[in-house]
Amino acid sequence: MPRIGVTSLALILAPAVFATAHAADFTLTSATVKSGGTVANEQVFNGFGCTGGNVSPELSWNGAPQATKSFALTVYDPDAPTGSGFWHWLVVNIPPTAKEIPKGAGTPGAPGLPSGALMTRTDFGAPGYGGPCPPKGDKPHRYQFTIFAVDIPKLDVEANTSAAVVGFNLHFHTLAKASFTATYGR
């Protein structure tokens, strides 16, 4: 087996170290939902026994890798009693110049999504934001808000594409991601 010198090893590992270091600069924040906080009633689903406003939160990001060609945004509940979690919002093909999504943009037909962005089907069965609504009496659920820096301008998906297929595409095209988690229970 050939030996690899320290210099050769450094050249091999440098891209991975750079990507990891650069990804650490990538952040996602919200003036509406605080990392580690509780999701407000304004963002909670209105249905299935919940009486929230179902208004999508404001989200903004910074520090994406220079090679980013688009962004994707997801909101996911890993604690849903489904065996596979629950997808609350998916937005893909967000242009690389975008830095935020304003509050309320998750309602289909509402203004605010960056030009070219596409909402895809959630586990509620349709595109658009669907807020938290865990089963009554269950422990508070975690809601993971994630922005993905994507290496292609458009994922090959449509509005009726499932979250699993969106996730499959993101798996192969993510340069970096940033996320935060908030909770909600009832």
C-alpha positions as CSV (number, residue, x, y, z in Angstrom):
1,M,0.0,0.0,0.0
2,P,1.5,3.4,-1.0
3,R,2.3,5.8,1.8
4,I,0.8,9.3,1.7
5,G,3.0,12.1,2.9
6,V,1.8,14.9,5.2
7,T,1.8,17.4,2.3
8,S,-0.2,15.1,0.1
9,L,-2.7,14.4,2.9
10,A,-3.1,18.1,3.6
11,L,-3.9,18.7,-0.1
12,I,-6.4,15.9,-0.1
13,L,-8.2,17.1,3.1
14,A,-8.0,20.9,2.4
15,P,-11.3,21.1,0.4
16,A,-13.2,19.2,3.1
17,V,-11.8,21.4,5.9
18,F,-12.5,24.6,3.9
19,A,-16.1,23.5,3.2
20,T,-16.7,22.6,6.9
21,A,-15.1,25.9,8.1
22,H,-17.1,27.9,5.5
23,A,-20.3,26.1,6.4
24,A,-19.8,27.2,10.0
25,D,-20.3,30.8,8.8
26,F,-23.7,30.0,7.3
27,T,-26.6,31.0,9.7
28,L,-30.4,31.0,9.7
29,T,-32.3,33.3,12.0
30,S,-35.8,34.6,12.5
31,A,-37.3,37.6,14.1
32,T,-40.6,35.6,14.4
33,V,-39.4,32.3,15.8
34,K,-36.5,32.2,18.2
35,S,-33.9,29.4,18.2
36,G,-34.6,27.3,21.3
37,G,-37.8,29.1,21.9
38,T,-41.5,28.2,21.7
39,V,-43.4,28.7,18.4
40,A,-46.0,31.5,18.8
41,N,-49.7,30.9,18.2
42,E,-49.5,33.1,15.1
43,Q,-47.4,30.4,13.4
44,V,-49.4,27.4,14.8
45,F,-51.6,25.5,12.3
46,N,-55.4,26.2,12.1
47,G,-57.0,22.8,11.9
48,F,-56.7,19.3,13.4
49,G,-57.8,20.8,16.7
50,C,-55.3,23.7,16.6
51,T,-56.5,27.3,16.4
52,G,-53.4,29.2,15.4
53,G,-52.9,31.8,12.8
54,N,-50.9,29.5,10.4
55,V,-48.7,32.4,9.3
56,S,-45.3,31.4,8.1
57,P,-42.4,33.1,10.0
58,E,-39.9,35.5,8.7
59,L,-36.6,33.8,8.1
60,S,-33.2,35.2,7.0
61,W,-29.8,33.8,6.3
62,N,-26.2,34.9,5.9
63,G,-22.8,33.4,5.1
64,A,-23.7,31.0,2.3
65,P,-20.8,29.4,0.4
66,Q,-19.8,31.4,-2.7
67,A,-20.6,28.5,-5.0
68,T,-24.3,28.6,-4.0
69,K,-26.6,28.6,-7.0
70,S,-29.9,28.4,-5.1
71,F,-31.4,27.8,-1.7
72,A,-34.0,25.5,-0.3
73,L,-35.9,25.9,3.0
74,T,-37.6,23.2,5.1
75,V,-39.5,23.0,8.3
76,Y,-39.6,19.5,9.8
77,D,-41.0,17.9,13.0
78,P,-38.9,14.8,13.9
79,D,-41.2,14.0,16.8
80,A,-44.4,13.5,14.9
81,P,-45.9,10.1,15.7
82,T,-45.7,8.9,12.0
83,G,-42.5,6.8,11.9
84,S,-41.0,9.3,9.5
85,G,-41.6,12.8,11.1
86,F,-43.7,15.5,9.5
87,W,-42.8,18.0,6.8
88,H,-44.4,21.4,7.5
89,W,-42.9,23.6,4.7
90,L,-40.6,23.1,1.7
91,V,-39.4,25.9,-0.6
92,V,-36.9,25.2,-3.3
93,N,-35.3,27.0,-6.2
94,I,-34.8,30.2,-4.1
95,P,-32.4,32.4,-6.1
96,P,-28.9,32.8,-4.8
97,T,-29.3,36.5,-4.3
98,A,-32.2,36.0,-1.8
99,K,-31.3,36.5,1.9
100,E,-34.8,36.2,3.5
101,I,-38.4,35.1,3.2
102,P,-40.8,37.5,4.8
103,K,-43.5,36.6,7.3
104,G,-46.7,35.3,5.6
105,A,-45.0,34.3,2.3
106,G,-45.9,30.6,2.9
107,T,-49.5,31.1,2.0
108,P,-50.0,29.9,-1.6
109,G,-50.6,32.9,-3.8
110,A,-49.4,35.4,-1.2
111,P,-46.6,37.8,-2.1
112,G,-43.2,37.6,-0.6
113,L,-41.5,34.5,-2.0
114,P,-38.4,35.4,-4.1
115,S,-39.0,35.2,-7.8
116,G,-38.6,31.7,-9.1
117,A,-39.0,30.0,-5.7
118,L,-41.3,27.0,-5.6
119,M,-43.2,25.6,-2.6
120,T,-43.6,21.8,-2.8
121,R,-46.1,19.4,-1.1
122,T,-45.9,19.1,2.6
123,D,-47.3,16.3,4.8
124,F,-50.5,18.2,5.0
125,G,-50.9,17.2,1.3
126,A,-50.4,20.5,-0.5
127,P,-47.7,23.1,-1.1
128,G,-47.5,26.0,1.4
129,Y,-46.7,26.5,5.1
130,G,-48.5,24.4,7.6
131,G,-47.7,25.3,11.2
132,P,-47.1,23.1,14.2
133,C,-50.0,21.1,15.6
134,P,-48.8,18.1,17.6
135,P,-51.3,15.8,19.2
136,K,-52.9,17.2,22.4
137,G,-51.2,15.9,25.5
138,D,-48.0,14.8,23.6
139,K,-44.7,16.1,24.8
140,P,-43.7,19.4,23.0
141,H,-42.4,18.7,19.5
142,R,-39.2,20.1,18.0
143,Y,-39.5,22.1,14.7
144,Q,-36.3,22.2,12.7
145,F,-36.0,25.2,10.4
146,T,-33.3,24.6,7.8
147,I,-31.8,26.5,4.9
148,F,-29.8,24.6,2.4
149,A,-27.1,26.2,0.1
150,V,-27.6,24.2,-3.2
151,D,-25.0,23.7,-6.0
152,I,-27.5,23.9,-8.9
153,P,-29.9,26.7,-9.9
154,K,-33.0,24.5,-9.8
155,L,-33.9,21.2,-8.3
156,D,-35.9,19.0,-10.8
157,V,-39.1,19.0,-8.7
158,E,-42.7,20.2,-9.1
159,A,-45.2,21.7,-6.7
160,N,-46.7,18.2,-6.1
161,T,-43.3,16.5,-5.4
162,S,-43.2,14.8,-2.0
163,A,-40.9,15.9,0.8
164,A,-39.0,12.6,0.5
165,V,-38.1,13.3,-3.2
166,V,-37.1,16.9,-2.4
167,G,-34.9,15.5,0.4
168,F,-33.4,13.0,-2.0
169,N,-32.4,15.8,-4.4
170,L,-31.1,18.0,-1.6
171,H,-28.9,15.1,-0.4
172,F,-26.9,15.2,-3.7
173,H,-26.8,19.0,-4.1
174,T,-26.2,20.5,-0.7
175,L,-23.1,22.6,-0.2
176,A,-23.9,23.7,3.3
177,K,-26.9,24.0,5.6
178,A,-27.9,26.1,8.6
179,S,-30.7,25.5,11.0
180,F,-32.3,26.2,14.3
181,T,-34.9,24.4,16.4
182,A,-38.0,25.7,18.3
183,T,-40.6,23.8,20.1
184,Y,-44.4,23.7,20.5
185,G,-46.8,21.5,22.5
186,R,-50.4,21.6,23.6
